[in-house]
Amino acid sequence: MIAGLLLMAASAGAAHAHADEQPINCGSCAKWNALHAPFKLHGNSFYVGVGGLSSVLITTPKGHFLIDGGLPQSAEVIKQNIQALGFDVRDVEWLLNSHAHYDHAGGLASLQRMSGAPIAASSKTLKALELGHALPDDPQYATDNTMAFPAVASVRTIRDGETLALGGVTVTAHDTPGHAPGGNSWSWESCEAGKCITIVFADSLNPVSEPDYRFSDHPAYLTAFRQSIAKVRALDCDILVSAHPEFSNLFERAAAGSLVDANGCRKYADAAEARLDKRLAQETAE
């Protein structure tokens, strides 16, 4: 395993032959992009992301789904993780996105080039993906280039509650705006040895913004944010994978052999609501 990780590190650190592989540098990028060995979630579903940015592979006999692409520099690592599990990125038939920020959508252009797969995302995310930048109504929108990432093509709009079917697997999209205006969470059933469970890839629900943005100044957006939290709380959810794995203690749960937690989405939503309430209280105090 150690030799494999060192090989992956060498590959990820090699000269970037494509523009969509040029790394983004940010204060947390190195930590987010730390190597992490892939592992099975349940049945046909596998964690293939990096240390601080989740990516999930859902395999089927007819091709695969891949959720989120991390940073541009994460794409090659995700590819290597997929290969380490015995699968091929070229067999990915759908790329799914949680939201159009550089740390979750940055690697999609590279992964799309590798696989040829279309991307499914909400209408607002579609616009941002094609632009290669967060939209002006995003709390993290910046007029400089700090929120830019490689733009993508071949994006299909998917509506709230709409499904994508492939090789006997059905993935459902759930609109969950708030952290970003076009946020999506995803759910699907995974079966192994006669046991079928529901897995949820939950979008970020963290009220992060540019310094001059106040959520309390945008009541409609704030209402949609709270509705997203309530939606995630109510999801059928046996295994939760959050867009940033630490927000669901994913690695700790995997190490303890306790990935299944029927209350995972509720706990995640409760923590998100507490963070949002704290943020609003700070805005009021200011």
TAWOBEL-V433587 format. One record per residue. N is the residue number from 1. RES is the residue in three letters. PSI is psi in radians with two decimals (none if undefined). NEAR is the number of other C-alpha atoms within 8 Angstrom. Layout:
((N:RES:PSI:NEAR) (N:RES:PSI:NEAR))
//
This chain:
((1:MET:-0.74:4) (2:ILE:-0.75:5) (3:ALA:-0.68:6) (4:GLY:-0.73:7) (5:LEU:-0.66:10) (6:LEU:-0.68:8) (7:LEU:-0.73:8) (8:MET:-0.72:10) (9:ALA:-0.72:10) (10:ALA:-0.72:8) (11:SER:-0.77:9) (12:ALA:-0.49:10) (13:GLY:0.01:6) (14:ALA:2.91:6) (15:ALA:2.43:4) (16:HIS:1.99:7) (17:ALA:-0.28:5) (18:HIS:2.55:6) (19:ALA:-0.57:6) (20:ASP:-0.04:9) (21:GLU:-0.07:12) (22:GLN:2.19:9) (23:PRO:2.57:7) (24:ILE:2.33:9) (25:ASN:2.20:6) (26:CYS:2.98:6) (27:GLY:-0.55:5) (28:SER:-0.04:6) (29:CYS:-0.77:11) (30:ALA:-0.75:9) (31:LYS:-0.80:8) (32:TRP:-0.68:10) (33:ASN:0.22:14) (34:ALA:2.53:9) (35:LEU:2.52:9) (36:HIS:2.32:7) (37:ALA:2.46:7) (38:PRO:2.73:12) (39:PHE:2.76:7) (40:LYS:2.37:9) (41:LEU:-0.95:10) (42:HIS:2.40:9) (43:GLY:-2.02:8) (44:ASN:0.28:12) (45:SER:2.30:12) (46:PHE:2.47:12) (47:TYR:2.14:12) (48:VAL:0.22:14) (49:GLY:-3.02:17) (50:VAL:-3.08:16) (51:GLY:-0.48:12) (52:GLY:0.09:12) (53:LEU:2.05:14) (54:SER:2.52:16) (55:SER:2.36:15) (56:VAL:2.32:12) (57:LEU:2.21:13) (58:ILE:1.98:10) (59:THR:2.58:9) (60:THR:2.85:11) (61:PRO:-0.29:6) (62:LYS:0.20:6) (63:GLY:-3.10:11) (64:HIS:2.72:14) (65:PHE:2.52:12) (66:LEU:2.14:12) (67:ILE:2.10:11) (68:ASP:2.60:15) (69:GLY:0.09:18) (70:GLY:-2.62:20) (71:LEU:2.89:16) (72:PRO:-0.67:19) (73:GLN:-0.11:14) (74:SER:-0.40:14) (75:ALA:-0.79:15) (76:GLU:-0.64:9) (77:VAL:-0.74:15) (78:ILE:-0.76:13) (79:LYS:-0.81:11) (80:GLN:-0.67:9) (81:ASN:-0.70:12) (82:ILE:-0.76:14) (83:GLN:-0.67:10) (84:ALA:-0.45:8) (85:LEU:-0.07:7) (86:GLY:0.25:6) (87:PHE:3.04:8) (88:ASP:2.26:9) (89:VAL:-0.44:11) (90:ARG:-0.25:7) (91:ASP:0.04:9) (92:VAL:2.18:14) (93:GLU:-0.39:11) (94:TRP:2.30:11) (95:LEU:2.20:15) (96:LEU:2.58:11) (97:ASN:2.48:14) (98:SER:-0.95:16) (99:HIS:2.79:13) (100:ALA:1.14:15) (101:HIS:2.70:13) (102:TYR:-0.40:13) (103:ASP:-0.10:10) (104:HIS:-0.45:16) (105:ALA:-0.12:16) (106:GLY:-0.56:14) (107:GLY:-0.03:18) (108:LEU:-0.68:15) (109:ALA:-0.76:13) (110:SER:-0.78:11) (111:LEU:-0.57:13) (112:GLN:-0.70:13) (113:ARG:-0.70:8) (114:MET:-0.67:8) (115:SER:-0.49:11) (116:GLY:0.19:10) (117:ALA:2.54:10) (118:PRO:2.87:12) (119:ILE:2.41:12) (120:ALA:2.29:12) (121:ALA:2.91:15) (122:SER:2.91:14) (123:SER:-0.72:10) (124:LYS:-0.67:8) (125:THR:-0.67:13) (126:LEU:-0.83:12) (127:LYS:-0.73:9) (128:ALA:-0.67:12) (129:LEU:-0.72:13) (130:GLU:-0.51:10) (131:LEU:-0.57:8) (132:GLY:0.57:11) (133:HIS:2.59:13) (134:ALA:2.60:13) (135:LEU:2.79:8) (136:PRO:-0.44:6) (137:ASP:0.11:6) (138:ASP:2.31:9) (139:PRO:-0.41:11) (140:GLN:0.21:10) (141:TYR:2.36:12) (142:ALA:2.48:10) (143:THR:-0.29:4) (144:ASP:-2.80:5) (145:ASN:0.24:6) (146:THR:-0.36:5) (147:MET:0.28:12) (148:ALA:2.67:10) (149:PHE:2.89:12) (150:PRO:2.20:11) (151:ALA:2.71:10) (152:VAL:2.93:12) (153:ALA:3.13:8) (154:SER:1.00:6) (155:VAL:2.31:11) (156:ARG:2.31:9) (157:THR:2.33:9) (158:ILE:2.33:10) (159:ARG:2.84:10) (160:ASP:2.20:8) (161:GLY:-0.13:8) (162:GLU:2.66:9) (163:THR:2.71:8) (164:LEU:2.26:7) (165:ALA:2.41:8) (166:LEU:2.14:10) (167:GLY:0.64:8) (168:GLY:0.04:6) (169:VAL:2.35:10) (170:THR:2.14:10) (171:VAL:2.31:11) (172:THR:2.35:11) (173:ALA:2.45:14) (174:HIS:2.02:12) (175:ASP:2.15:13) (176:THR:1.15:16) (177:PRO:2.74:12) (178:GLY:-1.19:16) (179:HIS:-0.67:12) (180:ALA:2.65:12) (181:PRO:-0.38:10) (182:GLY:0.46:14) (183:GLY:2.48:17) (184:ASN:2.42:16) (185:SER:2.81:13) (186:TRP:2.51:12) (187:SER:2.66:12) (188:TRP:2.84:11) (189:GLU:2.36:11) (190:SER:2.34:13) (191:CYS:2.53:11) (192:GLU:2.22:9) (193:ALA:0.72:4) (194:GLY:-0.02:5) (195:LYS:2.04:6) (196:CYS:2.31:8) (197:ILE:2.86:9) (198:THR:2.25:12) (199:ILE:2.42:13) (200:VAL:2.20:13) (201:PHE:1.80:11) (202:ALA:2.28:13) (203:ASP:2.83:12) (204:SER:2.44:10) (205:LEU:0.61:10) (206:ASN:2.22:9) (207:PRO:1.25:9) (208:VAL:2.50:7) (209:SER:2.99:9) (210:GLU:2.73:9) (211:PRO:-0.57:4) (212:ASP:0.10:5) (213:TYR:2.36:7) (214:ARG:2.08:7) (215:PHE:-0.59:10) (216:SER:-0.27:8) (217:ASP:-0.04:5) (218:HIS:1.31:8) (219:PRO:-0.67:8) (220:ALA:-0.74:6) (221:TYR:-0.72:9) (222:LEU:-0.71:11) (223:THR:-0.76:8) (224:ALA:-0.64:11) (225:PHE:-0.83:13) (226:ARG:-0.64:10) (227:GLN:-0.63:9) (228:SER:-0.75:12) (229:ILE:-0.77:14) (230:ALA:-0.65:9) (231:LYS:-0.81:9) (232:VAL:-0.70:12) (233:ARG:-0.61:12) (234:ALA:-0.09:8) (235:LEU:2.50:7) (236:ASP:2.16:6) (237:CYS:1.71:13) (238:ASP:-0.68:13) (239:ILE:2.20:14) (240:LEU:2.27:16) (241:VAL:2.02:12) (242:SER:2.72:14) (243:ALA:-0.63:14) (244:HIS:2.05:10) (245:PRO:-0.48:14) (246:GLU:-0.39:9) (247:PHE:-0.18:9) (248:SER:0.24:11) (249:ASN:0.71:8) (250:LEU:-0.83:13) (251:PHE:-0.66:8) (252:GLU:-0.72:7) (253:ARG:-0.71:10) (254:ALA:-0.75:9) (255:ALA:-0.56:7) (256:ALA:-0.06:7) (257:GLY:0.50:6) (258:SER:0.87:8) (259:LEU:-0.60:11) (260:VAL:2.17:7) (261:ASP:1.80:10) (262:ALA:-0.27:9) (263:ASN:0.17:8) (264:GLY:-0.80:12) (265:CYS:-0.64:13) (266:ARG:-0.78:10) (267:LYS:-0.72:9) (268:TYR:-0.77:11) (269:ALA:-0.71:13) (270:ASP:-0.73:10) (271:ALA:-0.67:8) (272:ALA:-0.74:11) (273:GLU:-0.68:10) (274:ALA:-0.70:8) (275:ARG:-0.69:10) (276:LEU:-0.76:10) (277:ASP:-0.70:8) (278:LYS:-0.71:8) (279:ARG:-0.76:9) (280:LEU:-0.64:10) (281:ALA:-0.67:8) (282:GLN:-0.70:8) (283:GLU:-0.68:9) (284:THR:-0.73:6) (285:ALA:-0.63:5) (286:GLU:none:4))
//
